[in-house]
C-alpha cells in the first residue's frame, strides 16, 4: 500500500508574531513611530557613544590606564545593553548594538591618543639606531620597528613603528612626537595627521551604533504590557 505523507506543520500566526516580536521587537504602532520614542532612541544612542568616547579620552588625557585602554568604554557598552534589555528591545538588535559598542570601545583608544598628542604633543627629530623587521617584513609588506635616540643620544625605551619603513637605515632622522606631560609613550609622526584615520573610523562606528540603538528603541514600543501565558497542562 502507498503510505500517505504527513502534512508539514505550519506555525500558528500568533507564534510567528511572538518570535518576530522577540527577535526584532513588537513595534506596535501604525504609521510613523511617536516622535518622543524616536527622540528617546537617538538620545540613548548618543549618550552611549558620548560615554564611550568621553571615558576613553579622559583616561588618555589624565593617564588613567583603565579608561585609556577602553575598559571604561566597555562598561558604557554593557550599560547600553542593560538599558535595551530593560526596555525589552529585540534580541537581534540588542546583539548588534552590543557588537557595535564593543568595536567602538576598542577603536577609541587609538583615536584618543592621536587627539591628545595633537593638542599637547611636542615634535622632535631623533636618530635611528637600528631597524627590526616584523612579521612579513621579508616580503616588504610587513611592519618595521626602529630603535631611536633623542638629540642628547639617549635611546628611547619604546620602538617606533610609524615612519619606520623598509628603506630606513641606522643614522637616518625620524620625527617623533612626545607627550609634554609624559603620560603617552613617544610615537612616530609619519606622513599626515596621525589622528585623522582613527577619528574617521570612529565616526562610522558611532553613527552605526546610534542608528541601531534608535531603531531598537523604536521597535520596542508596546501598546499594552506583555501578559504571561499560563503553562500548558
Backbone as JSON, one array per atom type, in Angstrom:
{
  "sequence": "XXXXXXXXXXXXXXXXXXXXXXXXXXXXXXXXXXXXXXXXXXXXXXXXXXXXXXXXXXXXXXXXXXXXXXXXXXXXXXXXXXXXXXXXXXXXXXXXXXXXXXXXXXXXXXXXXXXXXXXXXXXXXXXXXXXXXXXXXXXXXXXXXXXXXXXXXXXXXXXXXXXXXXXXXXXXXXXXXXXXXXXXXXXXXXXXXXXXXXXXXXXXXXXXXXXXXXXXXXXXXXXXXXXXXXXXX",
  "N": [[0.85, -1.2, 0.0], [0.29, 2.27, -0.52], [2.03, 4.71, 1.25], [0.75, 7.4, 3.07], [1.73, 10.75, 2.97], [2.64, 12.8, 5.67], [1.2, 15.92, 6.43], [3.05, 18.98, 6.35], [3.94, 20.71, 9.3], [2.54, 23.77, 9.99], [3.51, 26.79, 11.37], [1.61, 28.5, 13.86], [-0.11, 31.65, 13.46], [0.03, 33.43, 15.69], [2.25, 32.44, 16.98], [4.34, 32.93, 15.19], [4.23, 35.7, 15.21], [4.96, 36.17, 17.85], [7.6, 35.23, 17.85], [8.79, 37.0, 16.01], [8.39, 39.39, 17.39], [10.0, 38.93, 19.61], [12.55, 38.68, 18.52], [13.01, 40.96, 16.83], [11.58, 43.0, 18.0], [8.39, 44.34, 19.07], [7.07, 46.64, 17.92], [4.5, 48.0, 18.03], [2.78, 49.98, 16.6], [1.06, 52.12, 14.32], [1.85, 53.35, 11.15], [4.07, 56.14, 11.22], [6.52, 56.11, 13.89], [5.99, 57.28, 17.3], [7.06, 60.62, 18.03], [8.4, 61.19, 20.38], [9.39, 58.74, 21.07], [11.25, 58.19, 19.07], [13.0, 60.28, 19.64], [13.87, 59.47, 22.16], [15.26, 57.13, 21.51], [17.34, 58.15, 19.86], [18.57, 59.8, 21.72], [19.44, 57.93, 23.63], [21.28, 56.4, 22.11], [23.13, 58.42, 21.41], [24.0, 59.19, 23.95], [25.26, 56.83, 24.78], [27.37, 56.6, 22.9], [28.69, 59.03, 23.45], [29.44, 58.55, 26.13], [31.23, 56.38, 25.87], [33.3, 57.47, 24.26], [34.02, 59.75, 25.76], [34.89, 58.65, 28.19], [37.17, 57.21, 27.36], [38.77, 59.24, 26.23], [39.14, 60.93, 28.44], [40.53, 59.2, 30.14], [42.89, 58.85, 28.65], [43.86, 61.48, 28.54], [44.31, 62.19, 31.24], [45.88, 60.13, 32.06], [44.87, 57.63, 33.06], [44.97, 54.32, 33.31], [42.94, 52.24, 33.16], [40.74, 53.49, 31.94], [41.9, 54.62, 29.68], [42.65, 52.43, 28.16], [40.32, 51.5, 27.12], [38.58, 50.13, 28.76], [36.71, 51.5, 30.31], [35.01, 52.35, 28.29], [33.98, 49.89, 27.48], [32.45, 49.27, 29.71], [30.48, 51.24, 29.5], [29.29, 50.36, 27.11], [28.26, 47.93, 28.03], [26.39, 48.9, 29.87], [24.63, 50.1, 28.08], [23.59, 47.83, 26.79], [22.21, 46.67, 28.93], [20.27, 48.61, 29.33], [18.81, 48.42, 26.9], [17.83, 45.86, 27.22], [16.17, 46.25, 29.4], [14.15, 47.91, 28.36], [13.09, 46.03, 26.77], [13.91, 45.49, 24.09], [14.3, 44.13, 20.74], [15.95, 40.99, 20.52], [17.86, 40.45, 18.55], [18.56, 43.03, 17.7], [19.59, 44.01, 20.07], [21.87, 42.4, 20.31], [23.31, 43.24, 18.01], [23.75, 45.94, 18.66], [25.36, 45.56, 20.91], [27.69, 44.43, 19.78], [28.53, 46.53, 18.1], [28.97, 48.5, 20.04], [31.11, 47.4, 21.52], [33.08, 47.28, 19.52], [33.39, 50.02, 18.98], [34.36, 50.87, 21.47], [36.82, 49.57, 21.51], [38.13, 50.71, 19.38], [38.38, 53.34, 20.09], [40.63, 54.07, 21.85], [43.0, 54.43, 20.24], [42.37, 56.62, 18.6], [41.97, 58.51, 20.6], [44.52, 58.8, 21.7], [45.84, 59.94, 19.51], [44.45, 62.4, 19.33], [45.09, 63.61, 21.79], [47.89, 63.84, 21.59], [48.01, 65.51, 19.39], [47.09, 67.82, 20.56], [48.74, 68.5, 22.8], [51.24, 67.58, 22.15], [54.81, 67.39, 21.45], [56.92, 67.86, 18.83], [59.85, 66.32, 17.74], [63.09, 65.65, 16.35], [64.67, 62.54, 15.88], [67.35, 60.08, 15.96], [67.89, 57.2, 14.09], [68.77, 54.1, 15.45], [68.75, 51.31, 15.1], [67.09, 48.93, 12.95], [64.39, 46.8, 12.9], [62.7, 44.04, 11.48], [59.28, 43.22, 11.34], [56.59, 40.74, 11.43], [56.23, 39.37, 8.21], [58.01, 41.08, 7.04], [59.99, 40.26, 5.36], [58.91, 39.98, 2.83], [58.52, 42.57, 2.22], [56.15, 43.8, 2.87], [55.5, 43.88, 5.5], [55.61, 45.04, 8.96], [57.88, 47.45, 10.31], [60.19, 48.12, 12.88], [61.77, 50.69, 14.57], [64.56, 51.44, 16.53], [65.39, 54.26, 18.32], [67.25, 57.26, 19.16], [67.28, 60.19, 21.2], [68.02, 63.75, 20.72], [70.02, 64.15, 22.52], [71.36, 61.8, 22.54], [70.31, 59.75, 24.04], [68.87, 56.62, 24.19], [65.53, 55.76, 23.3], [63.04, 54.03, 25.18], [60.9, 52.86, 23.93], [60.14, 51.3, 20.87], [59.79, 52.65, 17.58], [57.17, 52.65, 15.28], [55.54, 53.99, 13.35], [56.45, 55.71, 10.5], [58.77, 54.3, 10.26], [60.29, 52.49, 7.83], [60.92, 50.16, 5.11], [63.09, 51.16, 3.73], [64.43, 52.62, 5.62], [67.37, 53.36, 7.4], [70.02, 52.81, 9.84], [71.11, 55.77, 11.44], [69.56, 57.51, 10.01], [67.24, 60.26, 10.12], [64.36, 60.5, 12.16], [61.15, 61.58, 12.73], [59.55, 62.23, 15.76], [56.83, 62.37, 18.03], [56.32, 63.74, 21.21], [54.7, 63.39, 24.37], [54.0, 66.13, 26.31], [53.48, 65.93, 29.02], [54.25, 63.41, 29.61], [52.56, 61.17, 29.76], [51.85, 59.58, 27.69], [53.44, 57.24, 25.64], [56.23, 58.0, 23.41], [55.69, 58.52, 19.89], [56.0, 57.77, 16.42], [55.74, 60.24, 13.84], [55.29, 60.16, 11.04], [53.63, 60.38, 7.85], [51.18, 62.84, 7.25], [48.28, 63.54, 9.39], [48.22, 61.9, 12.49], [45.87, 61.27, 13.8], [43.73, 61.41, 12.11], [42.74, 59.25, 10.44], [41.97, 57.21, 12.43], [39.98, 58.75, 13.73], [38.14, 59.14, 11.71], [37.31, 56.52, 11.28], [36.09, 56.07, 13.75], [33.89, 57.74, 13.53], [32.22, 56.37, 11.73], [31.63, 53.98, 13.18], [30.34, 55.12, 15.4], [28.09, 56.42, 14.25], [26.74, 54.2, 13.21], [26.14, 52.8, 15.58], [24.44, 54.6, 16.95], [22.28, 54.68, 15.15], [21.38, 51.99, 15.2], [20.66, 51.67, 17.9], [18.63, 53.6, 18.16], [16.76, 52.51, 16.37], [16.25, 50.08, 17.65], [15.07, 50.93, 20.06], [12.78, 52.23, 19.1], [11.39, 50.1, 17.91], [10.81, 48.67, 20.17], [8.45, 49.5, 21.23], [5.37, 49.06, 22.88], [1.87, 48.61, 22.96], [0.42, 47.68, 25.15], [1.21, 46.21, 28.34], [3.13, 43.16, 28.36], [1.53, 40.03, 28.68], [1.89, 37.19, 30.56], [1.59, 33.91, 29.39], [-0.38, 31.21, 30.7], [1.09, 28.2, 31.93], [1.1, 25.23, 29.94], [-1.05, 22.49, 30.5]],
  "CA": [[0.0, 0.0, 0.0], [1.02, 3.53, -0.61], [1.98, 5.46, 2.5], [0.37, 8.8, 2.95], [2.68, 11.72, 3.56], [2.06, 13.68, 6.68], [1.31, 17.34, 6.06], [4.02, 19.75, 7.11], [3.35, 21.53, 10.37], [2.64, 25.2, 9.72], [3.45, 27.52, 12.63], [0.44, 29.34, 14.04], [0.21, 33.08, 13.27], [0.44, 34.11, 16.92], [3.6, 32.0, 17.31], [5.25, 33.7, 14.34], [4.26, 37.08, 15.71], [5.74, 36.2, 19.09], [9.01, 35.11, 17.51], [9.23, 38.26, 15.41], [8.44, 40.39, 18.45], [11.14, 38.65, 20.48], [13.82, 38.87, 17.81], [13.16, 42.31, 16.28], [10.79, 43.98, 18.73], [6.97, 44.3, 18.65], [6.73, 47.8, 17.07], [3.04, 48.04, 18.0], [2.23, 51.28, 16.22], [0.65, 52.2, 12.92], [2.44, 54.52, 10.52], [5.35, 56.58, 11.79], [6.6, 55.95, 15.34], [5.85, 58.53, 18.05], [8.28, 61.44, 17.97], [9.14, 61.09, 21.63], [10.1, 57.45, 21.08], [12.43, 58.39, 18.23], [13.93, 61.14, 20.38], [14.47, 58.66, 23.22], [16.25, 56.24, 20.91], [18.52, 58.93, 19.46], [19.25, 60.26, 22.94], [20.13, 56.79, 24.23], [22.44, 56.09, 21.29], [24.12, 59.49, 21.54], [24.58, 59.11, 25.3], [26.19, 55.69, 24.82], [28.58, 56.98, 22.15], [29.4, 60.05, 24.21], [30.07, 57.96, 27.3], [32.38, 55.57, 25.46], [34.39, 58.35, 23.81], [34.45, 60.63, 26.84], [35.66, 57.86, 29.16], [38.48, 56.88, 26.78], [39.54, 60.46, 26.08], [39.53, 61.38, 29.78], [41.58, 58.31, 30.64], [44.13, 59.15, 27.94], [44.33, 62.83, 28.9], [44.77, 62.22, 32.63], [46.75, 59.0, 32.33], [44.2, 56.6, 33.84], [45.1, 53.15, 32.42], [41.7, 51.51, 32.96], [39.9, 54.22, 30.99], [42.65, 54.84, 28.43], [42.72, 51.18, 27.39], [39.0, 51.18, 26.59], [37.74, 49.38, 29.7], [35.57, 52.34, 30.64], [34.08, 52.28, 27.16], [33.28, 48.6, 27.52], [31.43, 49.38, 30.76], [29.38, 52.02, 28.91], [28.61, 49.48, 26.17], [27.48, 46.98, 28.82], [25.23, 49.64, 30.39], [23.69, 50.26, 26.98], [22.92, 46.54, 26.6], [21.27, 46.51, 30.04], [19.15, 49.52, 29.06], [17.99, 47.84, 25.83], [17.12, 44.71, 27.77], [15.11, 46.76, 30.28], [13.02, 48.35, 27.52], [12.68, 44.83, 26.06], [14.15, 45.6, 22.66], [14.5, 42.86, 20.06], [17.23, 40.37, 20.89], [18.81, 40.62, 17.46], [19.05, 44.4, 17.73], [20.45, 44.14, 21.26], [23.16, 41.8, 19.97], [24.02, 44.11, 17.07], [24.2, 47.1, 19.41], [26.47, 45.15, 21.77], [28.88, 44.27, 18.95], [28.98, 47.86, 17.68], [29.51, 49.2, 21.21], [32.43, 46.85, 21.82], [34.01, 47.73, 18.46], [33.68, 51.44, 19.2], [35.2, 50.99, 22.66], [38.17, 49.08, 21.2], [38.74, 51.62, 18.41], [38.52, 54.69, 20.66], [41.93, 54.44, 22.43], [43.96, 54.91, 19.25], [42.0, 57.98, 18.22], [42.17, 59.39, 21.75], [45.96, 59.09, 21.77], [46.15, 60.89, 18.45], [43.92, 63.72, 19.66], [45.86, 64.19, 22.89], [49.21, 64.23, 21.07], [47.82, 66.68, 18.52], [46.82, 69.0, 21.39], [49.85, 68.89, 23.68], [52.47, 66.88, 21.77], [55.97, 68.16, 21.01], [57.56, 67.12, 17.74], [61.3, 66.43, 17.72], [63.77, 64.74, 15.44], [65.52, 61.54, 16.53], [68.26, 59.36, 15.08], [67.63, 55.75, 14.09], [69.9, 53.29, 15.89], [68.64, 50.01, 14.44], [65.8, 48.66, 12.32], [63.99, 45.4, 13.01], [61.54, 43.7, 10.67], [58.24, 42.45, 11.99], [56.04, 39.66, 10.6], [56.01, 39.72, 6.82], [58.96, 42.09, 6.58], [60.83, 39.71, 4.31], [58.25, 40.26, 1.56], [58.44, 44.01, 2.02], [54.82, 44.3, 3.2], [55.28, 43.8, 6.93], [55.9, 46.2, 9.79], [59.26, 47.64, 10.71], [60.33, 48.79, 14.16], [63.03, 51.42, 14.65], [65.08, 51.91, 17.81], [65.89, 55.61, 18.06], [67.83, 58.01, 20.27], [66.94, 61.61, 21.09], [69.12, 64.62, 20.3], [71.1, 64.03, 23.5], [71.96, 60.48, 22.41], [69.7, 58.8, 24.98], [67.92, 55.76, 23.45], [64.16, 55.67, 23.81], [62.66, 52.68, 25.59], [59.86, 52.35, 23.03], [60.47, 51.28, 19.45], [58.89, 53.47, 16.77], [56.66, 51.96, 14.1], [55.1, 54.95, 12.34], [57.57, 56.39, 9.86], [59.86, 53.35, 10.07], [59.98, 51.78, 6.61], [61.93, 49.22, 4.64], [64.25, 51.92, 3.28], [65.05, 53.31, 6.75], [68.67, 52.81, 7.79], [70.62, 53.46, 11.02], [71.66, 57.09, 11.17], [68.54, 58.38, 9.42], [66.44, 61.06, 11.04], [62.97, 60.06, 12.27], [60.38, 62.54, 13.51], [58.79, 61.6, 16.83], [56.05, 63.3, 18.83], [56.37, 63.44, 22.64], [53.68, 63.97, 25.24], [54.68, 67.07, 27.21], [53.27, 65.5, 30.39], [54.83, 62.09, 29.78], [51.56, 60.15, 30.04], [51.71, 58.75, 26.5], [54.77, 56.95, 25.08], [56.51, 58.67, 22.14], [55.24, 57.84, 18.68], [56.45, 58.37, 15.18], [54.76, 61.11, 13.21], [54.97, 59.65, 9.71], [53.05, 61.35, 6.93], [49.79, 63.19, 7.54], [47.89, 63.66, 10.79], [48.06, 60.54, 13.0], [44.56, 61.01, 14.38], [42.65, 61.61, 11.13], [42.14, 57.98, 10.05], [41.2, 56.63, 13.54], [38.79, 59.54, 14.01], [37.2, 58.86, 10.64], [36.73, 55.2, 11.56], [35.2, 56.21, 14.89], [32.65, 58.35, 13.07], [31.38, 55.33, 11.16], [31.13, 53.11, 14.25], [29.42, 55.88, 16.23], [26.84, 56.61, 13.52], [26.05, 52.91, 13.14], [25.62, 52.47, 16.9], [23.29, 55.47, 17.22], [21.16, 54.25, 14.3], [20.86, 50.7, 15.67], [20.01, 51.88, 19.2], [17.37, 54.29, 17.89], [15.86, 51.54, 15.74], [15.85, 49.1, 18.66], [14.14, 51.58, 21.0], [11.52, 52.47, 18.4], [10.69, 48.83, 17.73], [10.45, 48.1, 21.46], [7.19, 50.1, 21.68], [4.24, 48.16, 23.1], [0.63, 49.29, 23.34], [0.0, 47.2, 26.46], [2.23, 45.34, 28.92], [3.03, 41.76, 27.96], [0.84, 39.14, 29.63], [2.47, 35.86, 30.5], [0.62, 32.85, 29.15], [-0.3, 30.16, 31.72], [1.77, 26.99, 31.44], [0.21, 24.2, 29.39], [-1.23, 21.34, 31.41]],
  "C": [[0.88, 1.25, 0.0], [0.88, 4.29, 0.71], [1.61, 6.92, 2.23], [1.41, 9.7, 3.63], [1.96, 12.61, 4.56], [2.21, 15.14, 6.25], [2.33, 18.05, 6.96], [3.33, 20.62, 8.13], [3.6, 23.01, 10.06], [2.54, 25.95, 11.04], [2.21, 28.41, 12.69], [0.82, 30.81, 13.92], [0.67, 33.76, 14.55], [1.85, 33.69, 17.35], [4.64, 32.75, 16.47], [5.35, 35.14, 14.81], [5.07, 37.19, 16.99], [7.23, 36.1, 18.81], [9.56, 36.41, 16.91], [9.33, 39.35, 16.45], [9.65, 40.18, 19.35], [12.46, 38.98, 19.8], [14.03, 40.32, 17.4], [12.4, 43.38, 17.04], [9.37, 44.04, 18.2], [6.58, 45.41, 17.69], [5.22, 47.92, 16.91], [2.54, 49.45, 17.77], [1.93, 51.24, 14.73], [1.22, 53.48, 12.32], [3.79, 54.87, 11.12], [5.36, 56.39, 13.3], [6.4, 57.29, 16.04], [7.17, 59.31, 18.09], [9.1, 61.32, 19.24], [9.92, 59.78, 21.73], [11.36, 57.53, 20.22], [13.47, 59.24, 18.95], [14.61, 60.36, 21.5], [15.54, 57.74, 22.66], [17.51, 56.98, 20.49], [19.29, 59.42, 20.68], [20.02, 59.12, 23.6], [21.38, 56.43, 23.44], [23.53, 57.14, 21.4], [24.79, 59.47, 22.91], [25.58, 57.97, 25.4], [27.49, 56.02, 24.09], [29.38, 58.02, 22.9], [30.09, 59.5, 25.44], [31.3, 57.15, 26.95], [33.56, 56.46, 25.08], [34.92, 59.22, 24.93], [35.3, 59.88, 27.87], [37.07, 57.57, 28.64], [39.35, 58.13, 26.67], [40.01, 61.0, 27.43], [40.64, 60.5, 30.35], [42.91, 58.56, 29.95], [44.7, 60.49, 28.36], [44.94, 62.86, 30.3], [45.63, 61.01, 33.0], [46.15, 57.94, 33.23], [44.17, 55.33, 32.99], [43.79, 52.44, 32.14], [40.78, 52.17, 31.94], [40.61, 54.38, 29.65], [42.68, 53.61, 27.56], [41.37, 50.75, 26.82], [38.1, 50.41, 27.55], [36.53, 50.18, 30.14], [34.54, 52.35, 29.53], [33.31, 50.98, 27.12], [32.2, 48.59, 28.6], [30.22, 50.17, 30.24], [28.6, 51.17, 27.9], [27.75, 48.45, 26.9], [26.24, 47.66, 29.42], [24.18, 49.86, 29.31], [22.91, 48.96, 26.73], [21.88, 46.31, 27.69], [20.04, 47.39, 29.8], [18.22, 48.94, 27.98], [17.23, 46.62, 26.32], [15.97, 45.16, 28.68], [13.9, 47.21, 29.48], [12.5, 47.2, 26.65], [12.75, 45.01, 24.54], [14.37, 44.22, 22.07], [15.88, 42.29, 20.33], [18.27, 40.53, 19.8], [19.4, 42.03, 17.47], [19.92, 44.65, 18.96], [21.83, 43.55, 20.98], [23.97, 42.67, 19.02], [24.56, 45.35, 17.79], [25.38, 46.76, 20.32], [27.76, 45.02, 20.97], [29.42, 45.64, 18.52], [29.57, 48.64, 18.85], [30.9, 48.71, 21.58], [33.46, 47.31, 20.79], [34.37, 49.2, 18.64], [34.59, 51.64, 20.4], [36.64, 50.55, 22.39], [38.89, 49.98, 20.2], [39.05, 52.99, 19.01], [39.91, 55.0, 21.2], [42.93, 54.99, 21.42], [43.65, 56.33, 18.82], [42.21, 58.96, 19.36], [43.64, 59.76, 21.91], [46.35, 60.11, 20.73], [45.66, 62.29, 18.76], [44.71, 64.39, 20.77], [47.24, 64.64, 22.4], [49.1, 65.43, 20.13], [47.61, 67.95, 19.33], [48.04, 69.43, 22.2], [51.15, 68.16, 23.35], [53.56, 67.83, 21.33], [56.74, 67.31, 20.0], [59.06, 67.4, 17.77], [61.88, 65.41, 16.75], [64.69, 63.81, 16.23], [66.39, 60.86, 15.48], [68.01, 57.86, 15.21], [68.9, 55.01, 14.48], [69.9, 51.95, 15.17], [67.23, 49.85, 13.9], [65.54, 47.16, 12.4], [62.74, 45.18, 12.18], [60.57, 42.86, 11.44], [57.75, 41.33, 11.1], [55.77, 40.14, 9.17], [56.99, 40.73, 6.28], [59.84, 41.58, 5.45], [60.24, 40.02, 2.93], [58.13, 41.73, 1.27], [57.1, 44.61, 2.36], [54.55, 44.3, 4.69], [55.6, 45.11, 7.63], [57.39, 46.24, 10.12], [59.29, 48.47, 11.98], [61.72, 49.41, 14.23], [63.35, 51.75, 16.09], [65.77, 53.24, 17.56], [66.48, 56.2, 19.34], [67.49, 59.49, 20.07], [68.17, 62.44, 20.73], [70.28, 64.62, 21.29], [71.79, 62.67, 23.44], [71.39, 59.44, 23.35], [68.69, 57.95, 24.21], [66.55, 55.78, 24.12], [63.81, 54.23, 24.12], [61.68, 52.04, 24.61], [60.35, 52.39, 21.59], [59.38, 52.01, 18.66], [58.48, 52.69, 15.53], [56.28, 52.94, 13.0], [56.29, 55.72, 11.78], [58.77, 55.49, 9.63], [59.51, 52.45, 8.89], [61.13, 50.86, 6.21], [63.22, 49.94, 4.23], [64.97, 52.66, 4.4], [66.33, 52.59, 7.16], [69.16, 53.5, 9.06], [71.33, 54.75, 10.64], [70.67, 58.04, 10.52], [67.8, 59.13, 10.51], [64.99, 60.58, 11.0], [62.24, 61.02, 13.2], [59.48, 61.81, 14.49], [58.04, 62.69, 17.59], [56.03, 62.81, 20.27], [55.15, 64.05, 23.33], [54.38, 64.86, 26.25], [54.52, 66.69, 28.68], [53.73, 64.07, 30.64], [53.84, 60.98, 30.06], [51.34, 59.21, 28.86], [53.11, 58.48, 25.95], [54.98, 57.69, 23.76], [56.09, 57.83, 20.95], [55.8, 58.56, 17.46], [55.34, 59.18, 14.53], [54.34, 60.55, 11.86], [54.43, 60.76, 8.83], [51.59, 61.59, 7.29], [49.53, 63.27, 9.03], [47.61, 62.28, 11.35], [46.67, 60.23, 13.51], [43.43, 61.08, 13.35], [41.97, 60.29, 10.77], [41.39, 57.31, 11.21], [39.92, 57.41, 13.84], [37.72, 59.32, 12.95], [36.53, 57.5, 10.85], [35.75, 55.26, 12.74], [33.87, 56.81, 14.48], [31.7, 57.32, 12.48], [30.79, 54.41, 12.22], [30.1, 53.85, 15.09], [28.07, 56.07, 15.54], [26.04, 55.31, 13.44], [25.43, 52.54, 14.48], [24.39, 53.32, 17.24], [22.08, 55.02, 16.42], [20.54, 52.96, 14.82], [20.12, 50.87, 17.0], [18.67, 52.58, 19.0], [16.34, 53.34, 17.29], [15.36, 50.53, 16.77], [14.85, 49.7, 19.64], [12.79, 51.81, 20.34], [10.73, 51.17, 18.26], [10.31, 48.17, 19.06], [9.1, 48.61, 21.97], [6.09, 49.06, 21.75], [3.03, 48.97, 23.52], [0.17, 48.92, 24.73], [1.09, 46.32, 27.01], [2.01, 43.89, 28.53], [2.39, 40.93, 29.07], [1.42, 37.75, 29.47], [1.38, 34.81, 30.33], [0.75, 31.79, 30.23], [0.37, 28.93, 31.15], [0.75, 25.95, 30.99], [0.14, 23.03, 30.35], [-0.73, 20.08, 30.71]]
}
